Amino acid sequence: MATRKKSAKSKSAFRTLREFSAGGLIWRRRAPGDKAEVVLVKPAGKATWVLPKGGVESKETVEQAAMRECEEETGFKVSIDQPLGQVTYFYARRESPNGPLLRIFKRVNFFLMRHRGGDSSRHDDEIADVQWFGIDDAVRKASHRNERELIIKAAQMLDQAASAGT
């Protein structure tokens, strides 16, 4: 059986770029002892439900970017409780309609964030909808496995904090 060699052109068909983003899992309890609720956003033009996140701008810390992006995408004021975790993935995009396909390696640092008020109607134009979900519903609704895993991790962290009375 003959094997086909990959041409030099096919090896370099995709240029790989790196992106660094930050975001958060925003949570609240309506009353002490209640189960936590978390926010998911639906990006405009997409049928997915995700955690709010976005790019880290120059001279901005990861924490600052996470808070800014969460506030822009949800309309809510937030504060960071603690780091939640990091996800990495690849995706592809074109910088122009006829431009070359770019392969993007993306790393997103997520934080557990406490809801401090605000109004979800004040979200930016990148987002079509902002909704609160009970933790179990959020796990089912979230579109990406790595974000579902973060929601499960956050639920455990919030349960432990509630048991400890914090």
C-alpha positions in Angstrom: 0.0 0.0 0.0 1.4 3.3 -1.0 1.5 6.2 1.4 0.9 9.7 0.4 3.3 12.4 1.5 1.9 15.6 2.6 3.2 18.4 0.5 5.0 21.4 2.0 2.1 23.5 1.0 -0.5 21.5 2.9 1.6 21.6 6.1 1.5 25.4 6.0 -2.0 25.8 4.7 -3.1 27.2 8.0 -1.3 29.9 9.9 -1.8 29.5 13.6 -2.5 32.5 15.8 -2.9 32.7 19.6 -5.6 34.5 21.4 -5.9 35.2 25.1 -9.3 35.9 26.6 -10.9 36.2 30.0 -14.4 35.7 31.4 -16.5 34.7 34.3 -19.2 32.6 35.7 -21.5 35.1 37.3 -23.6 33.8 40.2 -26.1 34.9 42.7 -28.5 33.4 45.4 -31.9 35.0 45.7 -32.0 34.2 49.4 -29.6 32.6 51.9 -29.8 28.8 51.5 -31.1 29.0 48.0 -29.3 27.2 45.2 -27.1 29.4 43.1 -28.1 30.7 39.8 -25.6 31.5 37.0 -25.6 33.6 33.9 -25.3 32.4 30.3 -25.2 34.6 27.3 -26.3 33.9 23.7 -24.0 35.7 21.2 -25.7 37.6 18.4 -26.2 35.5 15.3 -25.4 32.2 17.0 -27.5 29.4 18.5 -25.1 28.8 21.4 -25.3 29.6 25.1 -21.9 30.4 26.7 -20.2 32.0 29.6 -19.4 35.7 29.0 -15.8 36.2 27.8 -13.6 38.3 25.6 -10.2 39.4 24.6 -7.6 40.8 27.0 -6.6 44.3 25.8 -3.1 45.8 26.0 -2.1 47.1 29.5 -5.0 45.2 31.0 -4.7 42.4 33.6 -6.6 39.1 33.0 -8.8 40.0 36.0 -9.6 43.5 34.6 -10.4 42.0 31.2 -12.7 39.4 32.8 -14.6 42.0 34.8 -14.9 44.4 31.8 -16.1 41.6 29.4 -18.6 40.3 31.8 -20.0 43.7 32.5 -20.1 44.6 28.8 -21.7 41.3 27.7 -24.3 41.0 30.5 -25.0 44.6 31.8 -24.3 43.4 35.3 -21.8 44.7 37.9 -19.6 41.9 39.2 -16.7 41.2 41.6 -14.2 38.4 41.4 -14.5 35.8 44.1 -11.6 33.5 42.9 -10.1 31.9 39.8 -12.3 29.2 38.4 -10.2 27.6 35.7 -8.8 27.8 32.2 -10.0 26.3 28.9 -8.1 26.0 25.6 -9.4 25.2 22.2 -8.8 25.6 18.5 -11.1 27.3 16.0 -10.8 28.7 12.5 -11.7 32.0 11.0 -11.0 34.3 8.0 -9.9 37.9 8.5 -11.7 38.8 5.3 -14.3 36.9 3.1 -11.7 35.8 0.6 -8.7 35.7 2.9 -6.9 32.6 4.0 -8.3 30.4 6.7 -6.5 31.0 10.0 -6.3 28.5 12.8 -6.7 30.1 16.2 -5.4 28.6 19.5 -7.5 30.3 22.2 -6.8 30.2 25.9 -9.5 31.6 28.3 -9.1 32.3 32.0 -12.4 32.1 33.9 -13.2 33.5 37.3 -16.0 32.9 39.7 -17.8 36.2 39.9 -20.4 37.5 42.3 -23.4 39.5 40.9 -23.4 43.0 42.3 -26.4 44.5 40.5 -26.9 46.1 37.1 -29.4 45.5 34.3 -29.2 42.8 31.7 -30.9 45.0 29.1 -27.7 47.1 29.1 -25.6 44.3 27.5 -23.6 45.2 24.3 -24.5 44.4 20.7 -22.4 41.3 20.6 -25.0 39.5 22.7 -28.5 38.7 21.7 -29.7 37.4 25.1 -28.7 37.2 28.8 -30.4 34.8 31.1 -30.1 33.4 34.6 -30.3 29.6 35.0 -30.2 27.3 38.0 -26.9 25.4 38.1 -28.4 22.1 36.8 -30.2 23.9 34.0 -27.1 25.9 33.1 -25.1 22.6 32.8 -27.7 21.3 30.4 -28.0 24.6 28.4 -24.3 25.4 28.0 -23.2 24.6 24.5 -19.6 23.7 25.1 -18.3 20.7 27.1 -15.4 22.7 28.7 -17.8 25.4 29.9 -20.2 22.7 31.3 -17.3 21.3 33.3 -16.6 24.8 34.7 -20.2 25.2 35.7 -20.1 21.9 37.6 -16.8 22.9 39.3 -18.4 26.3 40.3 -21.4 24.5 41.7 -19.1 22.4 43.9 -17.2 25.5 45.0 -20.4 27.4 45.8 -21.9 24.5 47.7 -18.7 24.2 49.8 -18.8 28.0 50.5 -22.5 27.8 51.5 -21.7 24.9 53.9 -18.9 26.9 55.4 -21.2 29.9 55.8 -19.3 32.2 53.5 
